Amino acid sequence: MIAHLLIGALAMAGLLLLVDYTRKNDLHLKWWQWTLTILGLMYAIFVLELIIGFLSEGAPQAALVMGMVTGIVAVVWGVLLGRFVFQTPDHGN
């Protein structure tokens, strides 16, 4: 149970840090960019809960395999969000 609370706390902290980052860097994100961000965060939570679920069932090999398969998608999603949505403008520098 504590693992579920920690995952939720980390997800909320991550979202608040993203909001703070957009305010500090004066980024104006459109609604669909926030939607992609929230969906990516929810998918990352799903991946972590999937791993916790398999581990609690006593199947560490299944947790490893499914964590790797679904985790790759989550990492690629996060990299693409960082590259195309949360990139700070250069302003000609």
N, C-alpha and C positions, 0 to 999 in steps of 0.2 A: 504494500500500500504506500509506503514511503517513496518508492521509486516513481509511482504515478504522480504524487505531489511534487516531487523534484522535477519531473519532466514538465509539468504544467507551470511551475514557477520559472524554470529556465525559458520556456516558450514565451511567457508573458514578459520576462525581463528582456528577451531578444526583441520582441515587438516594441517595447518602450524605448529601447536603445535605437531601433530603426527610426522611430518617430522623432527622437531627439536629434539623430544624425541629419534627417531631412530638414529640420528646423535650423540647425546650426549652419548647414551648407546652403540654405535658402533654395532648396529643391522644391519644385512645384509638381507633384505627381498627379496624374489623372486618375480617375476612379478605377480604370481597368488595370493600372499599374499596382494600385493598392490591392485590388482583387487578386492579381497574380501573386502578390506577396503573401497575403493571408492564406491562399490555397497552398502555396509552397510551405508555409509554416505548419499548416494542418497536415500536410503530407509528411513532413519531418516528424511530427508528433506521432503519426500513424506508424512510421518506420520504427521509432523507438519503442512504442507500445507493442508492436509485433515481436520485437526482440525480447522484451520483458515477458510477454505471453508465452513464447516458446521456452524461455528459460524456466518459467514457473511450472511448466508442464514436464520439465525434466528432459528436454530435448535440445541440448546445447548445439549439436551439429545442425539441426534444423534452424536454430536461431542464427547461427553463423551464415548458413547458405542464404536464407531469406533476407537476413540483414544486409548481406553483400549485394544481392540482386536488387532489392528495393532501395538500398542506400546509395547505390550508384546514381539512380535517377534523382534522388534528393540532392546529392552533391552537384550534379550537372545543373539542376534547377537553380540552386543557390548561386552558382557561378554565373549563370546567364542573367539572373536578377541583378547581381552585383555589377556585372559588366554593362548591361543595357538600361537598367532602371535607376540604379543608385550611383551612377557615375557622376562625379562632380564636373561641372562645366570648366573648360580650360581658360576661357576669357582671353584667348590670344597669347597666353604665356608660353 
